[in-house]
Amino acid sequence: PASDVICPMYWSPPMILGLASGGPTDSVCGERNSNGSLRSYWDLFWSNAPEHRRLQGGFVWEWADGALKVPLEPSGKRMRPDQFHLGGEFGYGGSFGSGSGEADAHFVVDGIVFPDRTPHPGFQEFKRLQQPIEFVLHAVKQRPAGNIQEIAVVVRNRYVFRTLDHLELRWRSRNARGVEDLIAGPSKAVLGVVPQGKSIVKLQVPLPPQHLRNCGQWLLVEARLVEGTQLLPPNFVVAEATFTICKPLVAIPSQRSSEHVVCAGSAAPVRSLQLPGVAICSSTAAEGETVVIAPGYRARICGGSLDSLSAREGPVLLGPMAFRHNFFRAATDNDRCGIDFFVPWAVRVPFVTGILQLTGNLSFSKIWRHAGLDRLQPIVNSCLWGNSPGGPSLTVAEQYVVGTSSKVGAGGRALFRTETVYTFGPAEVSIAVRVEALSPIMRMATLPRIGCTFVAAPRLSVLEWLGCGPGESYPDRKAAADWAMHRGSVDDQHVDYVVPTENGGKADVHWAALTNPEPPHHGLLLRYLCHDEAPDDEQPGDMPADRRPAGTEGAQLNISRWLVNELDAARYRHELPVRDVLRPVQVHIDTAHAGIGGVGEGGAKLWATASQFLISPKESPWTYTVLLRPINADTWGSAI
């Protein structure tokens, strides 16, 4: 038999490359609500290289989550929620009693839109990668006068048979405070661009105010429909892009070039006030705590860890238990998948778990839990106070051991060794971290995360950040999340998946600010620095796992009102703790966070994560720094 089309399902980009060089057209199927590594696929599909011309793809399984609301008894009448399974919430395989698809479980909740057809973040990733126009920043030139930038952008028509006459362009600039200005548009600048042709559009963009120029500026372009169609309304955004046209200055230089480190830090739009005096420490031996009183804040140290942080003349911003290291995440659908998911009884057979792990067929979630990453407890080995040029310092050495059923931490295996150095300056607290993985976890294919968690006050409900956004993004799914300054509410960052999971992440974050929307707008600025060597960029051919996922250029930020173990334990979203209570804000800052997966390795492992987006424990240690600075209306916001 012969075929003009070869269409293997769930093949990874490296598998496709091997076929493309010696066969006819290839079709690819992506799947699940994770949608990691889509950019690797589309780099190949859009490529004009001769060896890639055979490839086409983007065929997705599947469109919508297979979750349902099922009544307890059939009825043709309008029914109350209590007359449905799960109280009228969405369920999946096994949710509706015996014989309702227990073996499928949540594996059928695998669309790129929710059951009500609202888009997943993965939908936005597909839309961006498939958009029929490519925008490329061609040139940025500042006029001698100094207040205007001349920008040139290449607009490439990807349509094969259609011009761009049905579209109009709109251009906006955004400064580091989130203020946007319309630069041009609606514009017919792309009229007459022939199929597969291109045009260069030139713009004049005013620079931001002088006091914000060091903090960055971004150009946003949208191609919108002039007239509606049968499916799409007028002004529908067909294609879009965001470009950094004025790079933020490096916050703290390193010995390496800022282009070769993970994150040299970016200047944030904060006003530095002259704060006379230095940080002063006072200890209370009976309670085992130390209080640091500085011109700009008040910090409480207990048990070798930051317990609370307050504005000097204001409210508590962090605490209690304000800071802790974190090495576990709520399992994603792909984390849960493995032979143990489909054949759960198999792991109860002696030696089978070890064999499945060695052969790569045990789920990441099972591996992490078996090792004890979900129940780690710190044991303080030493606390040493000293003086540094930046102010009083505290060096804390800890081991993170697996908690046991007896006294917490007693007799457990040590999986990580950490060194945390707190430096208390006049206006901010510096937390420098070094993490080392220990021998019991060296055989793991990947760790879920390497990072820390801060517990912020409930009323710090406005989030601003410099990083990928505004939607959810992860190391292997960030093509639709533009790197710029973004703003939103804390609660809006949660993505309400049918099955609760790790969600709402922001990739490549340099700084983030949490503020109270009520005057005087007290809040906290967190800045991330990492002078480790930067990982290589993402490659369609994949690469071995390294210290950090490919393409990492900042921290992975996650903001949530739920604890990791609450998200991990819930089988349905309505099982999460009550939502109408203002709970503390969990702020996760990770120097390394594993990809969410879904790249596939054929039908046998369609949940796989590309190796280049894994975190190899063999590549430890990891080092990074987080800077904490209280802010208010005088130092942040409209006053800047």
C-alpha positions as CSV (number, residue, x, y, z in Angstrom):
1,P,0.0,0.0,0.0
2,A,1.1,3.6,-0.6
3,S,0.0,7.0,0.7
4,D,0.6,10.6,-0.1
5,V,0.2,11.5,3.6
6,I,1.9,10.0,6.6
7,C,0.1,10.9,9.7
8,P,1.5,9.4,12.9
9,M,-0.2,10.5,16.0
10,Y,1.5,12.2,19.0
11,W,5.0,12.3,17.5
12,S,7.5,14.7,19.0
13,P,9.4,17.2,16.9
14,P,12.6,15.1,16.9
15,M,10.6,12.1,15.7
16,I,9.0,14.2,12.9
17,L,12.4,15.5,11.8
18,G,13.6,12.0,11.2
19,L,10.6,11.2,9.0
20,A,10.6,14.5,7.1
21,S,14.0,14.0,5.6
22,G,13.0,10.8,3.9
23,G,9.3,10.7,3.4
24,P,6.3,12.6,2.0
25,T,4.0,15.1,3.9
26,D,3.7,14.5,7.6
27,S,0.7,15.4,9.8
28,V,1.0,15.9,13.6
29,C,-1.5,15.7,16.4
30,G,-1.1,17.7,19.5
31,E,-3.2,16.9,22.6
32,R,-4.3,17.6,26.1
33,N,-4.9,20.9,28.0
34,S,-1.1,21.2,28.7
35,N,0.1,21.9,25.1
36,G,3.7,22.2,25.9
37,S,6.3,22.5,23.1
38,L,3.8,23.8,20.5
39,R,6.4,26.3,19.4
40,S,8.8,23.6,18.5
41,Y,6.2,22.1,16.2
42,W,5.3,25.4,14.5
43,D,8.9,26.4,14.0
44,L,9.1,23.4,11.8
45,F,5.7,23.9,10.1
46,W,6.5,27.5,9.2
47,S,10.1,26.8,8.2
48,N,11.1,27.3,4.5
49,A,14.1,25.0,4.8
50,P,14.0,22.4,2.0
51,E,14.1,19.5,4.6
52,H,11.0,20.9,6.3
53,R,8.9,21.7,3.3
54,R,7.1,18.3,3.6
55,L,5.7,19.1,7.0
56,Q,2.3,20.3,7.9
57,G,0.4,20.1,11.2
58,G,-1.6,21.7,13.9
59,F,-4.2,18.9,14.0
60,V,-5.3,18.9,17.6
61,W,-7.0,16.3,19.8
62,E,-9.2,17.5,21.1
63,W,-11.3,20.6,20.8
64,A,-13.3,20.6,24.1
65,D,-12.9,19.2,27.6
66,G,-15.0,16.0,27.9
67,A,-16.6,17.0,31.2
68,L,-20.4,16.9,31.7
69,K,-23.1,17.9,34.2
70,V,-25.2,14.7,34.7
71,P,-28.6,14.6,36.5
72,L,-29.2,11.9,39.1
73,E,-32.4,10.9,37.3
74,P,-33.4,11.8,33.7
75,S,-36.0,14.5,33.4
76,G,-37.3,16.8,30.7
77,K,-37.8,19.6,33.2
78,R,-35.5,22.3,34.5
79,M,-33.6,20.9,37.4
80,R,-32.0,22.2,40.5
81,P,-28.2,21.8,41.2
82,D,-28.9,19.3,44.0
83,Q,-30.7,17.0,41.4
84,F,-27.3,16.5,39.6
85,H,-24.3,14.5,40.4
86,L,-21.6,16.6,42.1
87,G,-24.2,19.2,42.9
88,G,-24.4,20.3,39.3
89,E,-20.6,20.7,38.8
90,F,-18.7,19.3,35.9
91,G,-17.6,15.7,36.2
92,Y,-15.7,13.2,34.1
93,G,-15.1,9.4,33.9
94,G,-16.2,7.7,37.1
95,S,-18.0,10.8,38.5
96,F,-21.5,9.5,38.0
97,G,-21.5,6.2,39.7
98,S,-20.6,2.6,38.7
99,G,-20.1,2.1,35.0
100,S,-19.6,5.8,34.2
101,G,-16.1,5.4,32.7
102,E,-14.0,5.0,35.8
103,A,-11.0,3.8,33.6
104,D,-11.1,7.1,31.6
105,A,-11.1,9.3,34.8
106,H,-10.0,12.8,33.9
107,F,-8.1,11.7,30.8
108,V,-11.1,12.8,28.8
109,V,-10.8,16.4,30.1
110,D,-8.3,17.1,27.3
111,G,-9.5,20.0,25.2
112,I,-8.2,23.4,24.3
113,V,-11.5,25.0,25.4
114,F,-13.5,24.4,28.6
115,P,-16.8,22.5,28.5
116,D,-18.7,25.9,28.2
117,R,-16.4,26.6,25.2
118,T,-14.4,29.4,26.8
119,P,-10.7,29.2,25.8
120,H,-8.0,27.5,27.7
121,P,-4.6,29.2,27.8
122,G,-3.5,26.5,25.4
123,F,-6.1,27.8,22.9
124,Q,-4.3,31.2,22.9
125,E,-1.0,29.5,22.2
126,F,-2.5,27.7,19.2
127,K,-4.0,31.0,17.9
128,R,-0.8,32.9,18.2
129,L,1.4,30.2,16.5
130,Q,-1.1,29.7,13.7
131,Q,-1.8,33.4,13.0
132,P,-1.5,34.3,9.3
133,I,0.8,37.3,9.8
134,E,4.3,37.3,11.1
135,F,5.6,40.5,12.7
136,V,9.4,41.0,13.0
137,L,11.1,44.0,14.7
138,H,13.4,45.2,12.0
139,A,15.1,48.3,13.4
140,V,15.0,50.7,16.4
141,K,16.7,54.0,16.0
142,Q,16.6,57.0,18.4
143,R,16.5,60.4,16.9
144,P,19.3,62.8,17.8
145,A,16.8,65.0,19.6
146,G,16.4,62.1,22.0
147,N,12.6,62.0,22.5
148,I,11.5,60.0,19.5
149,Q,12.3,56.4,18.4
150,E,12.0,55.4,14.7
151,I,10.7,51.9,14.6
152,A,10.6,49.6,11.5
153,V,8.5,46.4,11.6
154,V,8.4,43.7,8.9
155,V,4.9,42.5,8.2
156,R,5.0,39.1,6.4
157,N,1.8,37.7,4.8
158,R,1.6,33.9,5.5
159,Y,-1.6,33.5,3.5
160,V,-1.0,31.4,0.4
161,F,-3.9,32.8,-1.7
162,R,-5.0,36.0,0.0
163,T,-3.8,39.6,0.4
164,L,-4.0,41.5,3.7
165,D,-6.6,44.0,2.4
166,H,-9.3,42.8,4.8
167,L,-7.2,43.8,7.8
168,E,-6.1,47.0,9.5
169,L,-3.2,47.6,11.9
170,R,-3.3,49.3,15.3
171,W,-0.1,50.3,17.1
172,R,0.3,51.1,20.8
173,S,3.2,51.8,23.1
174,R,3.3,50.8,26.8
175,N,5.6,52.1,29.5
176,A,6.8,50.4,32.7
177,R,3.8,51.8,34.7
178,G,1.4,50.1,32.2
179,V,0.3,53.4,30.6
180,E,-0.5,52.9,26.9
181,D,-0.6,55.4,24.1
182,L,-2.1,54.9,20.6
183,I,0.7,55.4,18.1
184,A,-1.0,54.7,14.8
185,G,-4.2,53.2,13.5
186,P,-6.5,52.0,12.4
187,S,-4.0,51.9,9.5
188,K,-4.2,50.4,6.0
189,A,-0.5,50.1,5.9
190,V,-0.7,46.4,4.7
191,L,-2.9,47.1,1.7
192,G,-1.6,45.3,-1.3
193,V,0.7,42.9,0.5
194,V,0.5,39.9,-1.8
195,P,0.2,36.3,-0.6
196,Q,3.6,35.2,0.9
197,G,4.8,38.7,0.5
198,K,6.0,41.3,3.0
199,S,6.1,45.0,3.8
200,I,8.0,47.2,6.1
201,V,6.0,49.6,8.3
202,K,7.8,52.6,9.8
203,L,6.6,54.3,13.0
204,Q,7.7,57.2,15.2
205,V,7.2,56.3,18.9
206,P,7.7,58.9,21.6
207,L,10.0,57.7,24.5
208,P,8.5,57.3,27.9
209,P,8.9,60.1,30.5
210,Q,12.5,60.6,31.5
211,H,12.1,58.9,35.0
212,L,10.7,55.8,33.4
213,R,13.1,55.3,30.5
214,N,15.4,53.0,32.4
215,C,12.5,50.7,33.1
216,G,11.6,49.7,29.6
217,Q,9.1,50.4,26.8
218,W,7.0,48.0,24.6
219,L,5.3,48.3,21.2
220,L,2.1,46.4,20.7
221,V,0.7,45.7,17.2
222,E,-2.7,44.1,16.3
223,A,-4.1,43.2,12.9
224,R,-7.9,43.4,13.1
225,L,-10.7,42.5,10.7
226,V,-12.2,45.6,9.0
227,E,-15.5,43.8,8.4
228,G,-17.1,40.9,10.2
229,T,-17.5,37.4,8.6
230,Q,-20.0,34.6,9.2
231,L,-17.8,33.4,12.1
232,L,-15.9,36.5,13.4
233,P,-17.1,40.0,14.4
234,P,-15.6,43.2,13.1
235,N,-12.4,44.2,14.9
236,F,-11.5,40.6,15.7
237,V,-7.8,40.3,16.4
238,V,-6.4,38.0,13.7
239,A,-2.7,38.5,14.6
240,E,-0.7,40.3,17.2
241,A,2.8,40.8,18.6
242,T,4.6,42.7,21.3
243,F,8.2,44.0,21.0
244,T,10.6,45.5,23.6
245,I,11.8,48.7,21.9
246,C,13.5,50.2,25.0
247,K,15.2,47.6,27.2
248,P,15.1,48.0,31.0
249,L,18.5,48.7,32.5
250,V,20.2,45.9,34.4
251,A,19.5,46.2,38.1
252,I,22.7,44.6,39.5
253,P,25.6,43.9,37.0
254,S,27.5,40.6,37.3
255,Q,30.9,39.4,36.1
256,R,29.2,37.7,33.2
257,S,27.5,39.7,30.4
258,S,23.9,40.3,31.2
259,E,23.0,38.4,28.0
260,H,24.6,35.2,29.3
261,V,23.0,34.9,32.7
262,V,19.5,33.7,33.6
263,C,18.4,37.1,34.9
264,A,20.6,40.1,35.6
265,G,17.5,41.9,36.9
266,S,15.6,44.8,35.4
267,A,15.1,48.2,36.8
268,A,11.6,48.6,38.3
269,P,9.6,51.8,38.4
270,V,10.1,52.5,42.1
271,R,11.1,55.8,43.6
272,S,14.0,55.4,46.0
273,L,13.5,57.7,49.1
274,Q,16.4,58.9,51.2
275,L,16.0,56.7,54.4
276,P,18.5,57.8,57.1
277,G,19.8,55.2,59.4
278,V,20.6,51.5,59.2
279,A,18.9,48.2,60.2
280,I,19.2,47.3,63.9
281,C,18.7,43.8,65.3
282,S,17.3,43.0,68.7
283,S,17.0,39.4,70.0
284,T,14.5,37.8,72.4
285,A,16.2,34.6,73.6
286,A,13.2,33.4,75.5
287,E,11.1,33.3,72.4
288,G,13.9,32.4,70.0
289,E,13.2,35.4,67.7
290,T,15.1,38.3,66.3
291,V,13.4,41.6,65.2
292,V,15.1,43.8,62.6
293,I,14.0,47.4,62.6
294,A,15.2,49.3,59.5
295,P,14.3,52.8,58.1
296,G,12.0,51.2,55.5
297,Y,10.6,48.1,57.2
298,R,10.3,45.8,60.2
299,A,11.3,42.1,59.9
300,R,10.8,39.2,62.3
301,I,13.1,36.2,62.2
302,C,12.1,33.0,64.0
303,G,13.7,29.5,63.8
304,G,16.2,30.7,61.2
305,S,13.5,31.9,58.7
306,L,11.8,35.1,57.9
307,D,8.5,34.9,59.8
308,S,7.0,38.4,58.9
309,L,7.8,41.6,57.1
310,S,6.0,44.9,57.7
311,A,6.1,48.4,56.4
312,R,7.9,50.5,59.0
313,E,4.8,52.6,59.7
314,G,2.3,50.3,58.1
315,P,0.6,46.9,57.9
316,V,2.1,43.4,57.8
317,L,3.0,42.5,54.2
318,L,4.3,39.0,54.6
319,G,3.6,36.4,57.3
320,P,3.2,34.4,59.3
321,M,5.8,31.9,58.1
322,A,6.6,34.4,55.4
323,F,9.3,32.5,53.6
324,R,10.0,28.8,52.8
325,H,11.8,26.8,50.2
326,N,9.5,24.9,47.8
327,F,10.3,21.8,45.6
328,F,6.9,20.4,44.8
329,R,4.0,21.4,42.6
330,A,0.3,20.4,42.2
331,A,0.4,17.7,39.6
332,T,-0.6,18.6,36.0
333,D,-2.5,16.1,33.9
334,N,0.8,15.1,32.2
335,D,2.5,14.8,35.6
336,R,-0.2,12.2,36.6
337,C,0.1,10.1,33.4
338,G,2.1,6.9,33.2
339,I,1.4,3.2,33.4
340,D,0.4,3.7,37.1
341,F,-2.4,6.0,35.9
342,F,-3.9,3.6,33.4
343,V,-3.1,0.4,35.4
344,P,-3.1,1.5,39.0
345,W,-3.0,-2.0,40.5
346,A,0.4,-2.6,38.8
347,V,2.3,-0.5,41.3
348,R,1.1,-2.7,44.1
349,V,3.1,-5.6,42.7
350,P,6.6,-5.9,44.3
351,F,9.4,-4.3,42.3
352,V,7.1,-3.0,39.5
353,T,7.3,0.6,40.6
354,G,11.1,0.5,40.4
355,I,11.0,-1.2,37.0
356,L,8.5,1.4,35.6
357,Q,10.7,4.2,36.8
358,L,13.8,2.8,35.2
359,T,12.0,2.4,31.9
360,G,10.4,5.9,32.0
361,N,6.9,4.6,32.3
362,L,6.1,5.8,35.9
363,S,4.3,9.1,36.2
364,F,6.3,12.1,37.4
365,S,3.7,12.6,40.1
366,K,4.2,9.0,41.5
367,I,8.0,9.4,41.3
368,W,7.9,12.7,43.3
369,R,5.5,11.4,45.9
370,H,7.4,8.1,46.3
371,A,10.6,10.2,46.9
372,G,8.7,12.4,49.4
373,L,8.9,15.8,47.7
374,D,5.3,16.4,48.8
375,R,6.2,16.2,52.5
376,L,9.6,17.8,53.0
377,Q,10.4,19.5,56.3
378,P,13.4,21.7,57.1
379,I,16.0,20.9,59.7
380,V,18.2,23.9,60.6
381,N,21.8,22.9,60.8
382,S,23.2,26.4,61.7
383,C,22.3,30.1,62.0
384,L,25.1,32.6,62.0
385,W,24.6,36.4,62.3
386,G,27.2,38.7,61.0
387,N,27.8,42.1,59.4
388,S,28.1,42.8,55.7
389,P,28.5,46.0,53.6
390,G,24.8,45.9,52.9
391,G,23.8,45.6,56.6
392,P,23.3,42.9,59.2
393,S,23.2,39.4,57.7
394,L,22.0,36.0,58.7
395,T,23.3,32.8,57.1
396,V,21.1,29.7,57.6
397,A,22.1,26.2,56.6
398,E,19.3,23.7,56.3
399,Q,18.5,20.2,55.1
400,Y,15.1,19.3,53.7
401,V,14.2,15.8,54.8
402,V,11.1,13.6,54.2
403,G,8.7,13.9,57.0
404,T,7.6,10.7,58.7
405,S,4.5,9.6,60.6
406,S,6.3,10.2,63.9
407,K,7.9,13.5,64.9
408,V,8.2,15.8,61.9
409,G,11.4,15.3,60.0
410,A,12.7,12.6,62.4
411,G,14.5,9.8,60.6
412,G,13.6,11.1,57.1
413,R,16.0,11.0,54.2
414,A,17.6,14.3,53.2
415,L,16.8,15.3,49.6
416,F,18.1,18.9,49.5
417,R,20.7,21.0,51.2
418,T,20.1,24.8,51.2
419,E,22.0,27.9,52.3
420,T,20.0,31.1,52.7
421,V,21.7,34.4,53.3
422,Y,19.4,37.3,54.5
423,T,20.9,40.8,54.3
424,F,19.0,43.6,55.9
425,G,19.6,46.9,54.2
426,P,17.9,50.2,55.0
427,A,15.1,49.9,52.4
428,E,15.0,46.2,51.4
429,V,15.8,42.6,52.4
430,S,18.0,40.5,50.2
431,I,17.5,36.7,50.3
432,A,20.4,34.9,48.5
433,V,19.7,31.2,48.0
434,R,21.8,28.2,47.1
435,V,20.1,24.8,46.7
436,E,21.9,21.5,46.3
437,A,20.2,18.2,45.3
438,L,21.3,15.1,47.3
439,S,21.9,11.5,46.2
440,P,18.5,10.0,46.9
441,I,16.9,12.0,44.0
442,M,19.8,11.9,41.5
443,R,18.1,9.3,39.3
444,M,14.9,11.3,38.8
445,A,14.3,12.4,35.2
446,T,13.1,15.8,36.5
447,L,12.3,17.8,39.6
448,P,9.0,19.8,39.6
449,R,10.5,23.1,40.8
450,I,13.4,24.7,42.6
451,G,12.2,27.9,44.3
452,C,10.6,29.6,47.3
453,T,7.2,30.7,48.6
454,F,6.2,33.9,50.3
455,V,2.9,34.3,52.2
456,A,1.5,37.7,51.5
457,A,-1.3,39.6,53.3
458,P,-4.8,38.9,51.9
459,R,-5.5,42.5,50.9
460,L,-2.5,42.7,48.5
461,S,-4.8,41.9,45.7
462,V,-3.3,43.9,42.7
463,L,-0.5,42.3,40.8
464,E,1.9,44.0,38.4
465,W,4.9,42.2,36.9
466,L,7.6,42.4,34.2
467,G,7.6,39.0,32.4
468,C,5.5,36.9,30.2
469,G,1.8,37.7,30.2
470,P,-1.0,38.6,30.6
471,G,-2.2,35.0,30.5
472,E,-0.8,31.7,31.8
473,S,2.7,30.7,30.6
474,Y,5.3,28.1,31.4
475,P,8.8,27.3,30.0
476,D,7.4,25.1,27.2
477,R,4.3,27.2,26.5
478,K,4.9,30.9,26.3
479,A,4.6,31.9,22.6
480,A,1.3,33.7,23.2
481,A,2.5,35.4,26.5
482,D,4.4,38.5,25.5
483,W,7.4,39.7,27.6
484,A,6.3,43.1,28.9
485,M,4.9,44.9,31.9
486,H,1.5,43.6,32.8
487,R,-1.2,44.3,35.5
488,G,-4.2,42.3,36.8
489,S,-5.9,41.2,40.0
490,V,-4.5,38.4,42.1
491,D,-7.7,36.4,41.8
492,D,-7.8,36.7,38.0
493,Q,-4.5,34.8,37.7
494,H,-6.2,31.5,38.7
495,V,-7.1,29.3,35.8
496,D,-10.2,27.3,36.9
497,Y,-9.4,24.0,35.3
498,V,-12.0,21.2,35.7
499,V,-9.4,19.2,37.5
500,P,-7.4,21.6,39.8
501,T,-3.7,21.6,39.0
502,E,-0.6,23.8,38.9
503,N,-1.9,26.9,37.0
504,G,-1.7,30.6,36.4
505,G,2.1,30.6,36.0
506,K,4.1,33.5,34.5
507,A,7.4,32.7,32.8
508,D,10.6,34.8,32.7
509,V,9.6,37.3,35.4
510,H,12.1,39.9,36.5
511,W,10.0,41.7,39.1
512,A,6.5,41.6,40.6
513,A,4.6,44.0,42.8
514,L,1.6,43.2,45.1
515,T,-0.3,46.2,46.3
516,N,-3.5,47.0,48.3
517,P,-6.0,48.8,46.0
518,E,-7.0,51.0,48.9
519,P,-5.0,54.1,49.8
520,P,-2.2,54.5,50.8
521,H,-1.6,51.5,48.6
522,H,0.9,49.6,50.8
523,G,2.5,46.7,49.0
524,L,5.7,44.8,48.3
525,L,8.1,44.8,45.4
526,L,9.9,41.5,44.7
527,R,12.9,41.5,42.3
528,Y,14.6,38.3,41.0
529,L,18.3,38.0,40.2
530,C,20.2,34.9,39.0
531,H,23.8,35.1,37.7
532,D,24.0,31.4,36.8
533,E,24.8,30.8,33.2
534,A,21.7,31.0,31.0
535,P,20.4,27.7,29.5
536,D,20.3,27.3,25.7
537,D,17.3,28.4,23.6
538,E,14.5,25.9,22.8
539,Q,15.4,23.6,19.9
540,P,12.9,21.6,17.7
541,G,15.4,18.7,17.9
542,D,15.3,18.7,21.7
543,M,18.2,18.7,24.1
544,P,19.2,16.8,27.3
545,A,17.7,18.0,30.5
546,D,19.8,20.7,32.2
547,R,19.8,22.8,35.4
548,R,16.9,24.9,34.1
549,P,14.4,24.4,31.2
550,A,15.6,25.7,27.8
551,G,14.9,29.4,27.1
552,T,14.5,30.3,30.8
553,E,15.2,34.1,31.1
554,G,13.8,34.9,34.5
555,A,11.8,33.4,37.4
556,Q,8.6,31.4,37.1
557,L,6.0,33.3,39.1
558,N,2.8,31.9,40.5
559,I,0.2,33.8,42.6
560,S,-2.6,31.9,44.2
561,R,-4.9,31.9,47.2
562,W,-4.7,28.1,47.4
563,L,-1.9,26.0,48.9
564,V,0.0,23.6,46.7
565,N,-1.4,20.6,48.6
566,E,-5.0,21.9,48.3
567,L,-4.7,22.2,44.5
568,D,-3.0,18.8,44.4
569,A,-5.6,17.0,46.5
570,A,-8.8,18.3,44.9
571,R,-10.3,16.1,42.2
572,Y,-12.9,18.7,41.1
573,R,-12.6,22.5,41.2
574,H,-15.6,22.8,43.6
575,E,-13.6,20.9,46.2
576,L,-11.1,23.8,46.6
577,P,-11.7,25.7,49.9
578,V,-14.4,28.3,49.9
579,R,-13.7,31.1,47.4
580,D,-15.6,34.0,49.0
581,V,-13.1,34.3,51.8
582,L,-10.1,36.7,51.5
583,R,-7.2,34.2,52.1
584,P,-3.5,34.9,52.2
585,V,-1.7,35.1,48.9
586,Q,0.8,32.4,48.1
587,V,3.7,33.9,46.0
588,H,5.8,31.2,44.4
589,I,9.1,32.3,42.8
590,D,11.0,29.5,41.1
591,T,14.5,29.7,39.6
592,A,13.7,26.5,37.8
593,H,10.2,25.1,36.9
594,A,9.7,22.0,34.8
595,G,7.7,22.2,31.6
596,I,4.0,21.2,31.6
597,G,4.5,18.6,28.8
598,G,2.3,17.1,26.1
599,V,4.9,16.9,23.4
600,G,4.3,13.2,22.9
601,E,6.7,10.3,22.2
602,G,4.2,8.4,20.0
603,G,0.9,7.0,21.2
604,A,2.6,5.0,24.0
605,K,3.7,8.2,25.8
606,L,1.6,11.0,24.5
607,W,1.9,12.9,27.8
608,A,5.7,13.2,27.6
609,T,7.6,16.4,28.3
610,A,10.5,17.4,26.0
611,S,13.8,16.7,27.7
612,Q,15.0,20.3,27.2
613,F,12.2,21.5,29.5
614,L,13.0,19.2,32.4
615,I,15.1,20.0,35.5
616,S,18.0,17.6,36.0
617,P,19.0,17.0,39.7
618,K,22.4,16.0,38.5
619,E,23.1,19.6,37.3
620,S,22.7,21.1,40.8
621,P,23.4,23.5,42.5
622,W,21.0,26.4,41.8
623,T,21.7,29.9,43.0
624,Y,19.4,33.0,42.9
625,T,18.5,36.1,44.9
626,V,15.1,37.7,45.7
627,L,15.0,41.3,46.9
628,L,12.0,42.5,49.0
629,R,11.1,46.2,49.3
630,P,7.9,47.6,50.9
631,I,6.2,50.2,48.7
632,N,3.3,52.6,49.0
633,A,1.7,55.5,47.1
634,D,4.8,57.7,47.6
635,T,7.2,55.2,46.0
636,W,5.0,53.3,43.5
637,G,2.0,53.9,41.3
638,S,0.7,57.1,39.9
639,A,3.2,59.1,41.9
640,I,6.0,57.7,39.8
